[in-house]
Amino acid sequence: MSSAPPNPNNNPAAANAGSAGGSSPTFSPLYQQIKALITQSLQSGEWKPGELIPSEVELANRFKVSQGTVRKAIDELAAENLVVRKQGKGTFVSTHHEARAHFRFLRLMPDEGVPHYPESKFIEVKRMRAPADVARLLDLKSGDAVIFIKRVQSFDAVPTIVEELWLPGLTFKGLTAERLEEYKGPMYGLFESEFGTRMIRATEKIRAVCAAEGDAALLHVPVNTPLLASERVSFTYGDKPVELRRGLYSTERHHYHNELN
């Protein structure tokens, strides 16, 4: 990967990099440079979640490239769920407040009936020092401040998920149990609208475990009931980790669903 395009003076995308709020991209082909410039504008907040971004023609004029180059860049951004195309309306910045986004990170689906979002009961919310393993996964220093959240999520009044979350304390300064209790939408929507942090992607590990006594009580299942255990690290722009989430799933009425492309 070179440090700059061969001749930035003859590279329209590089010449316009400053207007997108960052230094010029350092890779090719050209449509990927345009993708990087658009991503910089998303990250800087030039276009906020849910807002309409400029048309392909406007972006082509801005970056002095062809409309086809812009279209290819937006195709990739749409495939990565950073933007969403709406027929006859244009291209919008993706938001966690959209119904379609609720199930991007929630993969537990009912065996019968229509998928829907669970209700949350918060067991514990506190600020604490990051344990070493949490600090490593969140790219923090051991002992840095984190917010710890433990909750039970229920579908149709049946406890189904026990989750423990760790969030960087600096990023989510001001997040309280009271705010979590009063907010009725998906938690990622709260993170996006009130803390300016949008989850872009996540890595996840899943294994089978047996329910320990405390978790079995919270899920209303016998001790040693088989559960799915997941560990997920979620990232925002720039591949910055901003959430560690560990969950235990009861699969008596639900299953883990994923689509492989």
Backbone hydrogen bonds, N-H to C=O, Kabsch-Sander energy under -0.5 kcal/mol:
donor,donor_aa,acceptor,acceptor_aa,energy
10,N,7,N,-1.9
11,N,8,P,-1.2
15,A,11,N,-2.5
16,N,12,P,-1.3
17,A,14,A,-1.4
19,S,16,N,-0.7
20,A,16,N,-0.7
20,A,17,A,-1.4
21,G,18,G,-1.5
22,G,17,A,-1.4
32,Q,29,P,-0.9
33,Q,29,P,-1.3
34,I,30,L,-2.2
35,K,31,Y,-2.3
36,A,32,Q,-2.2
37,L,33,Q,-2.1
38,I,34,I,-2.5
39,T,35,K,-2.4
40,Q,36,A,-2.1
41,S,37,L,-1.6
42,L,38,I,-2.0
43,Q,39,T,-2.8
44,S,40,Q,-2.3
45,G,41,S,-0.7
45,G,42,L,-0.7
46,E,41,S,-1.9
47,W,41,S,-0.8
50,G,93,V,-2.2
51,E,48,K,-2.6
53,I,91,T,-2.8
59,L,55,S,-2.6
60,A,56,E,-2.4
61,N,57,V,-2.2
62,R,58,E,-2.2
63,F,59,L,-2.5
64,K,60,A,-1.1
65,V,60,A,-1.8
70,V,66,S,-1.7
71,R,67,Q,-2.6
72,K,68,G,-2.1
73,A,69,T,-1.8
74,I,70,V,-2.6
75,D,71,R,-2.4
76,E,72,K,-1.6
77,L,73,A,-1.9
78,A,74,I,-2.8
79,A,75,D,-2.1
80,E,76,E,-1.5
81,N,78,A,-1.6
82,L,77,L,-2.6
83,V,77,L,-1.0
84,V,92,F,-2.9
86,K,90,G,-3.0
89,K,86,K,-2.6
90,G,86,K,-2.1
92,F,84,V,-2.9
93,V,51,E,-2.7
94,S,82,L,-2.0
98,E,95,T,-1.3
101,A,98,E,-1.2
102,H,98,E,-0.7
102,H,99,A,-1.0
104,R,101,A,-1.5
105,F,101,A,-0.5
106,L,102,H,-0.5
107,R,105,F,-0.8
109,M,107,R,-0.7
109,M,255,H,-3.0
111,D,253,R,-2.8
119,E,154,S,-2.6
121,K,152,V,-2.4
123,I,150,K,-2.8
124,E,150,K,-1.8
126,K,148,F,-2.3
128,M,146,V,-2.5
130,A,144,D,-3.0
135,A,131,P,-2.9
136,R,132,A,-2.1
137,L,133,D,-1.7
138,L,134,V,-2.0
139,D,136,R,-0.9
140,L,135,A,-3.3
143,G,130,A,-1.7
144,D,141,K,-2.6
146,V,128,M,-2.8
147,I,167,L,-2.8
148,F,126,K,-3.4
148,F,146,V,-0.5
149,I,165,L,-2.4
150,K,124,E,-2.9
151,R,163,E,-2.2
152,V,121,K,-2.5
153,Q,161,I,-2.8
154,S,119,E,-2.8
155,F,158,V,-2.1
156,D,154,S,-0.5
158,V,155,F,-1.6
160,T,153,Q,-2.8
161,I,153,Q,-2.1
162,V,248,L,-2.1
163,E,151,R,-2.7
164,E,246,R,-2.7
165,L,149,I,-3.0
166,W,244,L,-2.7
167,L,147,I,-2.0
169,G,145,A,-2.6
172,F,168,P,-2.0
173,K,170,L,-1.0
175,L,172,F,-2.1
180,L,176,T,-2.0
181,E,177,A,-2.4
182,E,178,E,-2.0
183,Y,179,R,-1.4
189,G,186,P,-1.1
190,L,186,P,-1.3
191,F,187,M,-2.3
192,E,188,Y,-2.0
193,S,189,G,-2.5
194,E,190,L,-2.4
195,F,190,L,-0.6
195,F,191,F,-1.1
196,G,192,E,-0.7
197,T,191,F,-2.1
198,R,196,G,-0.5
199,M,197,T,-0.5
200,I,198,R,-0.5
200,I,235,F,-3.5
201,R,235,F,-1.3
203,T,233,V,-2.3
205,K,231,E,-2.3
207,R,229,A,-2.4
209,V,227,L,-2.5
211,A,225,T,-2.0
216,A,212,A,-2.8
217,A,213,E,-1.9
218,L,214,G,-1.7
219,L,215,D,-2.1
220,H,216,A,-0.7
221,V,216,A,-2.3
224,N,211,A,-3.0
225,T,222,P,-1.7
227,L,209,V,-2.9
228,L,249,Y,-2.2
229,A,207,R,-3.3
230,S,247,G,-2.7
231,E,205,K,-2.3
232,R,245,R,-3.1
233,V,203,T,-2.3
234,S,232,R,-0.5
234,S,243,E,-2.4
235,F,201,R,-3.1
236,T,240,K,-2.5
239,D,236,T,-1.0
240,K,236,T,-0.8
240,K,237,Y,-0.7
242,V,234,S,-2.7
243,E,234,S,-1.1
244,L,166,W,-2.3
245,R,232,R,-2.9
246,R,164,E,-3.1
247,G,230,S,-2.1
248,L,162,V,-2.5
249,Y,228,L,-3.1
250,S,160,T,-2.9
251,T,249,Y,-0.5
255,H,109,M,-2.6
257,H,107,R,-3.2
260,L,258,N,-0.5
261,N,259,E,-0.6
